[in-house]
Amino acid sequence: MKKYNITTNLGLKIIAFIFAVFLWFIVVNLDNPVGSSTFRDIPVQILNEDIIKSAGEVYQVEGDQTVTVVVYATREVRQKLTSDNIVATADIKQIDSTGRLVPIEVSISGFSGENITAEAVPRNLTIQREKSGKKVLPLTVDTDGIGLADGYMLGDATVKPDQVTITGAESVLAQVDRAVAQTGDVDGISEDTVLSANLVLYDANGNELNQSQIENNLGKNGLSVSVEVLRVKSIPVVFDVTGAPAEGYKYTGCTSTPESVQVCGKSEDIDKMSEIDVPASLIDISGASESVEMTVDIKPYLPEEVELVDENSANVTVTVKIEEEGTLSIDFMVSSIKLNNLAENLQVSYEPDAEITLRFTGDEDLLDTLDISNAVSVDLGDYDEPGTYDVPVRVNLPAGISLDGQVSVRLILEEKTTEDNPGSQGGQE
């Protein structure tokens, strides 16, 4: 038997082998060809940034911190590949001599053993370096988002901590003018509350600043705002007098402007108050023969735990009425005057708080019991055209009392509109 020699026709065998490999390569590429896929907006992770921070500097990326990545692989690999498999990094250790360009490297995870290559576009991340600075700012509170229940007002609002330290590029910190703790929107608060708050930075023009390049020392606890909620109540001011007026005159009472003031405080303190008493010793009418008007600061007569809602309302004007015996003056609301014989096509208007003063004479005992709440009227039978008129006032009085002089009230008569305003007219008969 003839022995087989592998070297026989060696040249032809090599050619056949090369052809077979070539043919296999063609078949494989026709079935699973190598191509490219493009993935956009891949975030770039920056490594070893402490190198810059340890030099007392900070940096910021010029433009977007994302790249486009082109991946070269077989069709089978590319069909399975997603952006989650792509990791783009820029290592500060590899920064170039200009101190601005950091090479971007791309790696593909999850496809070990596959022939994959990738490149980033652009190939470098451009950074800008600057000296780092620090700034300590006091914190104020913005409570615009806090809505209180009816009858309550905001008291003190304190923030914890009361200051913040911010760090960043000196040029960025130079823009920061003030720091504010801003609470979220919340409604219906009626008791003291602690709210979480966000740090907001503003420039000198009141514009809110972007904090992406700024760090602070607030940590995970952040900011909290303690809000004090106060009860609001309208309290009448009550005056009394001391002494006796001159012979032949009498004291007929006090009126004040305003008649009541709004005060605020804790609910338990406000609930105890029914009026503000001004001591009689403050107003001495000894020997007075005419009415006395004076201004009184009521703040000293408030309980220690209670304050005025408006500090400007502390000064109250009080009028002490002194009249001759046998006379009585009454301030009467125009809105309480009865309107008789008003034309059907007309309506009456006047100032909501308009008053007239009526002065009566008669027996002192009768004057002491005089009630004119339903006794004052005007007759509009002669007024059938729109206009402004001074109309005589009539008062139905008991025997022994008379109206001193003729009193008129100024009324405006207007054509009725489709929607009448009942509040602008007095009683009508």
C-alpha positions in Angstrom: 0.0 0.0 0.0 1.3 3.4 -1.0 1.9 5.8 1.9 0.0 9.2 1.8 2.3 12.2 1.9 0.6 15.5 3.2 3.1 17.5 1.3 2.0 16.2 -2.0 0.5 19.1 -4.1 1.2 21.4 -1.1 0.8 24.5 -3.2 -2.7 23.5 -4.4 -3.7 22.7 -0.9 -2.6 26.1 0.4 -4.5 27.8 -2.4 -7.6 25.8 -1.6 -7.4 26.7 2.1 -7.1 30.4 1.4 -10.0 30.2 -0.9 -12.1 28.4 1.7 -11.3 31.0 4.3 -12.1 33.8 1.8 -15.4 32.1 0.9 -16.3 31.7 4.6 -15.5 35.3 5.2 -17.8 36.4 2.4 -20.6 34.1 3.5 -20.4 35.3 7.1 -20.4 39.0 6.1 -23.3 38.5 3.8 -25.2 36.9 6.6 -24.0 39.0 9.6 -22.1 42.0 8.2 -20.1 44.6 10.2 -21.5 48.0 10.2 -21.9 51.1 12.4 -24.7 52.5 14.7 -24.8 56.0 16.1 -26.0 56.8 19.6 -26.5 60.5 20.5 -26.6 62.3 23.9 -24.5 59.8 25.8 -23.5 61.4 29.1 -19.8 61.8 29.8 -18.6 60.8 33.3 -15.7 62.8 34.6 -13.1 60.9 36.5 -10.5 62.1 39.1 -12.0 65.6 39.3 -10.5 65.9 42.8 -7.2 66.7 41.0 -8.7 70.1 40.1 -10.4 70.6 43.5 -7.2 69.8 45.4 -5.5 72.6 43.4 -8.1 75.1 44.9 -9.9 75.3 41.6 -13.3 74.4 40.1 -14.3 73.7 36.6 -17.2 73.8 34.4 -17.9 72.0 31.1 -18.2 74.2 28.0 -21.3 73.2 26.1 -23.2 70.0 26.8 -21.6 67.2 28.9 -22.8 64.6 26.3 -21.3 63.1 23.1 -22.3 61.2 20.1 -20.9 57.7 20.0 -20.4 55.7 16.8 -20.2 51.9 17.4 -18.7 49.4 14.8 -19.9 45.8 15.2 -21.7 43.0 13.5 -25.4 43.4 12.8 -26.2 40.8 15.4 -24.4 42.8 18.1 -25.7 46.1 16.9 -29.3 44.8 17.1 -28.9 44.0 20.8 -26.9 47.1 21.7 -28.6 50.0 23.6 -27.3 53.3 24.9 -27.2 51.7 28.4 -24.3 49.5 27.2 -22.2 52.6 26.3 -20.0 54.3 28.9 -18.2 57.5 28.0 -15.6 58.8 30.4 -13.2 61.8 30.6 -10.3 61.3 33.0 -8.8 64.5 34.4 -5.5 62.6 34.6 -5.2 62.7 30.8 -5.9 66.5 30.5 -3.7 68.1 27.8 -1.0 70.7 28.3 -3.5 73.6 27.8 -5.4 72.4 30.9 -8.7 72.5 28.9 -9.0 69.4 26.7 -9.8 66.0 28.3 -9.8 62.9 26.0 -13.1 61.0 25.9 -12.9 57.2 26.0 -15.8 54.9 25.2 -16.3 51.4 26.5 -19.1 48.9 25.7 -20.4 46.7 28.5 -22.2 43.3 28.2 -20.5 42.1 25.0 -17.3 40.4 26.2 -15.5 38.6 23.4 -17.2 40.4 20.6 -15.2 42.5 18.1 -16.5 45.9 18.9 -14.9 49.3 18.4 -16.4 52.7 19.3 -15.4 56.4 19.0 -16.7 59.6 20.5 -17.7 62.7 18.6 -16.2 65.1 19.7 -13.1 63.2 20.9 -12.4 65.7 23.8 -14.4 67.3 26.6 -13.6 71.0 26.9 -13.5 72.4 30.4 -12.9 75.9 31.9 -10.9 76.1 35.1 -11.2 78.9 37.6 -10.1 79.7 41.2 -12.6 78.4 43.8 -14.2 80.7 46.3 -16.4 80.6 49.4 -19.2 82.9 50.5 -21.3 83.0 53.7 -24.8 84.5 53.4 -27.6 85.1 56.0 -30.8 83.4 55.1 -34.2 85.2 54.9 -37.6 83.6 54.5 -39.9 83.8 51.6 -43.4 82.9 52.8 -45.4 83.9 49.7 -46.6 80.3 49.3 -48.1 80.0 52.7 -51.9 80.4 52.9 -53.5 80.8 56.3 -57.0 80.0 57.4 -59.5 82.8 57.7 -59.0 84.9 60.9 -55.3 84.2 61.1 -52.1 86.0 60.1 -48.5 85.1 59.9 -46.2 86.0 62.8 -42.5 85.4 63.0 -40.9 83.0 60.5 -37.5 81.7 61.3 -35.2 79.5 59.2 -32.8 76.8 60.4 -29.9 77.1 59.9 -29.9 80.9 59.7 -27.0 81.1 57.2 -25.6 79.1 54.3 -22.0 78.7 53.0 -21.7 78.4 49.2 -18.7 77.4 47.2 -17.9 77.6 43.5 -16.1 79.7 40.9 -15.3 83.2 42.1 -16.9 84.7 39.1 -20.1 82.8 39.8 -20.1 83.6 43.5 -19.7 87.3 42.7 -23.2 87.3 41.1 -24.9 86.0 44.3 -26.4 88.9 46.3 -28.8 87.1 48.8 -30.0 83.7 49.9 -33.6 82.9 50.6 -35.4 79.9 52.1 -38.5 79.4 50.0 -41.3 77.3 51.4 -43.6 75.3 49.2 -47.3 76.2 48.6 -49.5 75.2 51.6 -53.0 76.4 52.5 -55.3 76.6 55.5 -52.7 76.8 58.3 -54.1 77.8 61.7 -51.4 76.8 64.1 -47.6 77.0 64.4 -46.0 74.8 61.8 -42.5 73.7 60.6 -42.2 73.6 56.8 -39.4 72.3 54.6 -37.8 74.9 52.3 -35.6 75.2 49.3 -32.5 77.4 48.9 -32.9 80.1 46.3 -30.1 82.4 45.3 -30.7 85.9 43.7 -28.5 88.4 42.1 -28.6 92.2 42.9 -31.4 92.7 40.4 -33.6 90.1 42.0 -33.1 87.5 39.3 -33.0 83.8 40.4 -29.6 82.2 39.8 -28.8 78.7 38.4 -27.1 76.7 41.2 -25.7 73.9 38.9 -22.1 75.3 39.4 -22.6 76.1 43.1 -22.3 73.8 46.1 -23.6 74.5 49.6 -23.2 73.1 53.1 -26.8 72.3 53.9 -26.4 68.5 53.5 -29.3 66.1 53.5 -31.2 67.9 56.2 -31.6 71.0 54.0 -33.6 74.0 55.3 -36.6 74.1 57.6 -38.8 77.2 58.4 -40.7 77.5 61.7 -43.9 79.5 61.1 -45.7 81.3 63.9 -49.5 81.7 63.3 -51.5 84.4 65.1 -55.2 84.7 65.6 -56.7 88.0 64.4 -59.7 89.6 66.0 -61.5 93.0 65.8 -61.8 94.5 69.3 -63.8 97.6 70.2 -62.1 100.5 72.0 -64.0 101.6 75.1 -63.5 105.1 76.7 -64.6 106.5 80.0 -64.1 110.0 81.5 -63.5 111.5 84.9 -64.8 114.7 86.4 -68.0 116.7 85.8 -68.7 119.3 83.1 -69.5 123.0 83.8 -72.8 123.9 85.4 -75.7 123.7 82.9 -73.8 121.1 80.7 -73.8 117.3 80.6 -71.6 114.5 79.4 -73.4 112.4 76.7 -70.8 109.9 75.8 -67.7 109.2 73.8 -67.2 108.2 70.1 -63.9 107.1 68.6 -62.4 106.8 65.2 -61.9 104.0 64.6 -64.4 102.4 66.9 -62.5 99.1 66.9 -59.0 97.9 66.0 -57.6 94.6 64.8 -55.3 92.8 67.2 -53.3 89.6 66.9 -51.8 87.0 69.2 -52.0 83.4 70.3 -55.6 82.1 70.3 -55.7 81.5 74.0 -54.7 85.2 74.6 -57.1 86.6 72.0 -60.1 84.6 73.3 -59.7 86.4 76.6 -60.2 89.8 75.1 -63.6 91.4 74.5 -62.7 95.1 74.5 -59.8 97.5 75.0 -60.5 99.7 78.1 -58.9 103.1 78.2 -58.8 104.3 81.8 -61.1 107.2 82.7 -58.2 109.1 84.4 -56.9 109.8 80.9 -59.9 112.0 79.9 -60.8 114.7 82.5 -63.9 116.7 81.6 -63.9 118.8 84.7 -65.5 122.2 83.9 -65.9 121.4 80.2 -68.6 123.4 78.4 -68.0 122.0 74.9 -67.1 118.7 73.3 -63.5 117.6 73.6 -61.5 115.8 71.0 -58.1 114.2 71.7 -55.8 111.5 70.3 -55.0 108.5 72.5 -52.3 105.9 72.0 -54.0 102.6 72.9 -50.9 100.4 72.8 -50.2 100.7 76.6 -53.6 99.3 77.3 -53.1 96.1 75.3 -52.2 92.8 77.1 -48.5 92.0 76.9 -49.1 89.0 74.7 -51.3 90.9 72.2 -50.2 93.3 69.4 -51.9 95.5 66.8 -52.2 94.1 63.3 -51.4 97.6 62.0 -49.1 99.7 64.1 -50.5 102.8 62.4 -53.9 102.1 64.1 -52.4 102.8 67.6 -53.6 106.4 67.6 -57.3 106.6 68.1 -59.2 109.9 68.0 -61.8 110.1 70.7 -64.6 112.7 70.8 -66.1 113.4 74.2 -69.6 114.9 73.8 -70.5 117.8 76.1 -73.9 119.4 75.6 -76.1 121.9 77.2 -78.7 120.4 79.5 -82.0 120.0 77.7 -80.3 119.2 74.3 -79.2 116.0 72.7 -77.2 115.4 69.5 -77.4 112.1 67.6 -75.3 111.0 64.6 -77.7 109.1 62.3 -76.7 106.8 59.4 -78.1 108.0 56.0 -78.6 104.3 55.1 -81.2 104.1 57.9 -83.4 106.9 56.6 -86.7 105.8 55.3 -87.4 106.8 51.6 -91.0 107.7 51.0 -92.6 108.2 47.6 -89.5 107.3 45.6 -90.4 107.2 41.8 -90.5 103.7 40.4 -87.9 104.5 37.7 -85.4 105.9 40.2 -82.9 104.6 42.7 -81.0 106.4 45.5 -77.2 106.3 46.1 -75.0 107.7 48.8 -71.7 107.1 50.6 -72.0 103.8 52.5 -70.8 105.4 55.8 -72.6 108.8 55.3 -74.1 110.3 58.5 -76.2 113.3 59.5 -76.2 115.0 62.9 -79.6 115.7 64.5 -79.8 118.0 67.5 -82.9 117.8 69.7 -84.2 120.0 72.6 -86.7 119.1 75.3 -87.3 117.7 78.7 -84.1 116.0 80.0 -85.9 112.8 81.1 -87.5 112.5 77.6 -84.2 113.0 75.9 -82.6 110.3 78.0 -85.0 107.7 76.6 -85.3 109.1 73.0 -85.2 106.4 70.3 -85.2 107.6 66.7 -84.1 104.4 65.0 -87.3 104.1 63.0 -88.4 107.8 63.1 -86.2 109.5 60.4 -87.5 109.8 56.8 -87.5 111.9 53.7 -90.4 112.5 51.2 -89.2 112.1 47.6 -92.6 112.7 46.0 -91.4 116.0 44.4 -88.2 114.5 43.0 -89.0 112.7 39.7 -85.9 113.4 37.7 -82.3 112.1 38.1 -80.0 114.5 39.9 -78.4 115.5 43.2 -80.7 117.0 45.8 -80.6 118.3 49.3 -83.7 116.8 50.8 -85.3 117.9 54.1 -85.3 115.3 56.8 -88.4 114.6 58.9 -88.2 113.1 62.4 -91.3 111.7 64.1 -90.8 112.8 67.7 -92.8 112.4 70.9 -94.4 115.4 72.5 -92.0 117.5 74.5 -89.1 117.0 72.1 -88.3 119.1 69.0 -85.7 119.0 66.3 -83.3 122.0 66.5 -83.3 123.6 63.1 -84.0 122.2 59.7 -81.7 119.3 58.6 -81.2 118.2 55.0 -79.5 115.1 53.5 -77.8 115.0 50.1 -79.1 112.2 48.0 -78.3 111.2 44.4 -81.2 110.0 42.3 -80.4 107.9 39.3 -82.2 105.9 36.7 -82.7 102.3 37.7 -80.5 99.8 36.1 -81.4 96.3 35.2 -79.4 95.0 38.2 -80.3 97.2 41.1 -77.9 97.4 44.0 -80.1 97.0 47.2 -77.2 98.1 49.4 -77.2 101.6 47.9 -80.8 102.4 48.9 -82.4 103.1 52.3 -85.7 101.8 53.5 -88.7 102.7 51.4 -92.4 103.0 52.1 
